[in-house]
Amino acid sequence: MALQLPGRINDLAIIGAGLFADNKVGAVCVTGQGEFSIKYGVARDICRLMTDGLAPSEAVTKWVSLAARENVPYGAIAINKRGDWGIDWNSLPVMAHCYLAEEGEPQFVLKARSRRIS
């Protein structure tokens, strides 16, 4: 990141900003510019959107689109308590992610963005 402070490692480990989980709803993790996450409490809000009935894919896309409008490179992944999940990003052409298949085998995916985020 241009002009970042020396030694800057990660500020997305802040609960509510970069990650959030609620046993009644699901869990969220984001990547990107931490200042954006802290300013808006993005991970917590994605979880709130799922509480309000949005699918994980819809909730993460809402925030990734907002980040894109502010010219912030961003990505988010969320899962609800039923196991439905969603991932979206506006930065790189692909986003790596892993999950356990129903058989318990880890799956690694490099997913290409299928649409333009704006």
N, C-alpha and C positions, 0 to 999 in steps of 0.2 A: 504494500500500500504506500503510495507516495507520501512523503513527509511523516511517516509513522515514527513514533518514538523508538529509540534503540531499546532492545530487550522486550518489545511488545510481543506477547505470545498469543493470548486469547482472552477476550472478555465475553465470549459467548457461553461460558460456564455459569453465568449468572442465572439462577432459577427464575423463571418468568420471562426472561429476555431470550436466552438461547436454548433453553430446554425447560420442559414442564411436563408433569404427569399427574393425572388424577385417576384413581382406581375406578371411579364411577363413569369416566368418560374415555380416557385414552392417554396417549403420550405424543409429544412433539419434540423435534430437534431441528434447529436451523443452522445455516452456515452463511457467512457473508460478512458484511460490515456490522460489527458489534454495536457501534453507536446507534445505528438504525434500530436494532433489536431492543436496546436499552430504552431508547426514546419512546418507543411504542409498546413495549412489553409483548413482543410479537408471539413468542411461544405460548404464553398464557392466553392471548387473544385467539390464537388458532384453536386452542382447547375449548375456549368459550364458544366459538363458532360451531364446534362439533356438539357441544352441549345444546346449542340452539337448533340442532338438527342437520347442519351441513355435513356432507360426507367429507372424510379427510382430504380427498383430492380437491374438492371445491374450496375447502378452508385454506389449504396451502396455496392454491392458485390465486385466491383473493389477495393474500399478502405478498406473494411474489410479483403480482401485477402492480401492486402499490409501490413496491420497491423499485420496479422498473420505471415507473412514472417519476420517481425521485432520482433516477439514474444511479441506483445502488445495486451492485452485483449481489445476488441473493439466491438461496435455495432453502427448501424446507421439506421435511418428511414427517408424516403423522400417521398414527394408527389408532383406531378406536377400540373399545372393549370387545367388539364382535370380531376383530381381526381384519376389518376393512382398512386399507391403507392408501395413502396418496403421496406422491412426490412431485415437486415442480421446482424449476430454477430458471434464472434469466441470464446466467453468465456464460459458462462454457458450452460448447456444442453438445457435450455429453455429461452425464452425472453418474458416478459410480455409486452403487449401493448393494448391500447384501441382505439376505433374509434366509430363514430356515423354511424349506419346503415342508409340505405336510408329512413327508417321509422322515423328516428330521435332518435332511442333508442341507448343508449351507449352499446357497446359490449366490453367485456374484454376477452382477449385471452392469454393463455400461450402456445406459439408455440414452438414445439420441432424442433431442428435443423435437417434437413433432409439429410444433407451431411457434409462431413468433409471439413473444410476450411484449405487451406495451401497456 
